[in-house]
Amino acid sequence: MATMALCVCCHPTCESGEWASATGLMRSSLRCGRPVATAACWSNAAGYQRVMECDLFVVRDRRRQGLGTHLLGCICEVTESEGRSLLVWSTFDTVPAGEAFARRLGARVARVNRTSEVQLADVDWTMVESWMREGPVRAPGYSLEMVDGVYPFERYADAVILHHIMQSAPRDDLDVDDVILGEDDIAEHDRALVEAGRQRWTVFVRDPSGVCVGGTEVTFEPWDPSTVLQQNTGIDPRHRGLGLAKWAKAAMLARIRSEQPQARRVRTGNAFSNAPMLAINDALGFKAIHTSNEWQAHAAAVRHALEPGADRPSRTSTTPALVREGDATISEVPVQDAP
Ligand SMILES: CC(C)(COP(=O)(O)OP(=O)(O)OC[C@H]1O[C@@H](n2cnc3c(N)ncnc32)[C@H](O)[C@@H]1OP(=O)(O)O)[C@@H](O)C(=O)NCCC(=O)NCCS
């Protein structure tokens, strides 16, 4: 749920820190000229009551002029007025100014993540095929099912299970609670997927009784058809260590290779602490392309650090078509012959 978006424009008649809705942001940028800074914050209706996530960007040539401080002050105001207390945001190793700003506010790094990519031409396809063959041998009776596009209503419950399983991904020091999605949230997510023009393929993993015990999802973005985005992969803790994630990811990759000829690479993001996921991705040939820090800080402390003269901590330191509801297709993944 987006709570607010702000834009600062460089035109002299435009007041800095103009408030705008997400649509208004676009309009004010067009009216006023070059946007030089933006900020947004949002909270999650399905979880963590105390947390406000946020983004803040200032263009290079307008940094160190107080724009970031001004916009973050607005975010603190909204956060506290909503009764929330913890701010969470990310910085990227490619933009050191973000880290310097976060340290100056006294924020703490709570989780470190890597973004990694594998070029499909570099994948060891013999290994991928062996993971697909070994899957049903290591986990007899289990099966995979593909769902293309938005979930049909009868798969909402499985999508909810997959999202619940994802709550067991490592949070490290992030002081956030579970986000528990319901079937209404799945429908809303899917509406957003369609409105954004994205396509999604899901593999659900089922136990011998047919119950969903995990899955993996990828998305395709029409504006960058050569890059496939690997999203959630999760297996219920009671079914881990059976090769199910390797089987599901291998089946997905094999399908991307045969049915998405424009795809050149797969990109994903993982916490450095996620040993099982990194083990699978490293074996597939994913290589880190950049790292990011997730920071957290109490809004009251940030507001205090922003005050003039505050005693701050030291500075050291072929595109898939738009899918509409009803377009989803479901298919069972055939089991490969055992070697
Ligand atoms: C990551 C996850 C999907 C793996 O599921 P899984 O079905 O147990 O995985 P598999 O059995 O297919 O393969 C696990 C592989 O990871 C490696 N592995 C497992 N545990 C490991 C550990 N503690 N340290 C290092 N490597 C480990 C092994 O290589 C293993 O393969 P092997 O059994 O053939 O040797 C599962 O742990 C999970 O759901 N975690 C929570 C959700 C999550 O974090 N998802 C990723 C978010 S980015």
The ligand as a Gaussian input file, in Angstrom:
#p B3LYP/6-31G(d) Opt

LIG

0 1
 C       15.930000     -22.320000      -0.030000
 C       14.909000     -23.447000      -0.020000
 C       13.835000     -23.121000      -1.054000
 C       15.592000     -24.782000      -0.394000
 O       14.589000     -25.774000      -0.511000
 P       14.930000     -27.365000      -0.489000
 O       13.831000     -28.075000      -1.164000
 O       15.286000     -27.792000       0.887000
 O       16.201000     -27.407000      -1.420000
 P       16.798000     -28.701000      -2.132000
 O       16.563000     -29.887000      -1.298000
 O       16.304000     -28.753000      -3.532000
 O       18.332000     -28.338000      -2.254000
 C       18.963000     -27.755000      -1.174000
 C       20.426000     -27.649000      -1.540000
 O       20.937000     -26.545000      -0.832000
 C       22.165000     -26.916000      -0.208000
 N       21.953000     -26.734000       1.202000
 C       20.927000     -27.140000       1.970000
 N       21.090000     -26.722000       3.228000
 C       22.234000     -26.034000       3.235000
 C       22.938000     -25.331000       4.235000
 N       22.480000     -25.258000       5.484000
 N       24.099000     -24.725000       3.889000
 C       24.560000     -24.778000       2.629000
 N       23.909000     -25.422000       1.646000
 C       22.777000     -26.038000       1.953000
 C       22.497000     -28.297000      -0.650000
 O       23.367000     -28.182000      -1.744000
 C       21.181000     -28.861000      -1.090000
 O       21.299000     -29.688000      -2.202000
 P       21.664000     -31.281000      -1.976000
 O       20.707000     -31.800000      -0.966000
 O       21.445000     -31.883000      -3.327000
 O       23.091000     -31.313000      -1.535000
 C       14.285000     -23.612000       1.377000
 O       15.339000     -23.667000       2.333000
 C       13.335000     -22.497000       1.772000
 O       12.135000     -22.561000       1.447000
 N       13.799000     -21.465000       2.480000
 C       12.917000     -20.357000       2.907000
 C       12.497000     -19.496000       1.766000
 C       13.691000     -18.793000       1.156000
 O       14.581000     -18.371000       1.857000
 N       13.655000     -18.684000      -0.166000
 C       14.634000     -17.925000      -0.890000
 C       14.376000     -16.484000      -0.737000
 S       15.508000     -15.545000      -1.659000

